[in-house]
């Protein structure tokens, strides 16, 4: 997968007890926490929401184009 709105998966391996998933390192925290933060929420416009959803849908469309469902 190579898309700017999808986290990169580098490796998966397992031992007898666990699966290990190695992905790129992301900063910034959880989207839900950011949206529900009062300081952020007071400045979060409809245009911001539209831009955010465009990124989400772009990632979903890319997955679907590769026959991957989520």
RATAWO-V374316 format. One line per field, one symbol per residue. phi: phi as a letter, one per 40 degrees, with the letter a starting at -180 (. if undefined). psi: psi as a letter, one per 20 degrees, with the letter a starting at -180 (. if undefined). burial: # if it has 16 or more other C-alpha atoms within 10 Angstrom, else .. A space follows every 50 residues. Layout:
# RATAWO-V374316
phi->???
psi->???
burial->???
This chain:
# RATAWO-V374316
phi->.bacbbccbcabaabcbbbbbbbccbbhgccdcccccdccccbccccccc ccccccccccccdccbfbbb
psi->pnpijpqpphqprqahhqqpporqpqriapgghghipggghhiorhgggg gghggghggghgghijkpq.
burial->.................................................. .......###.##.......
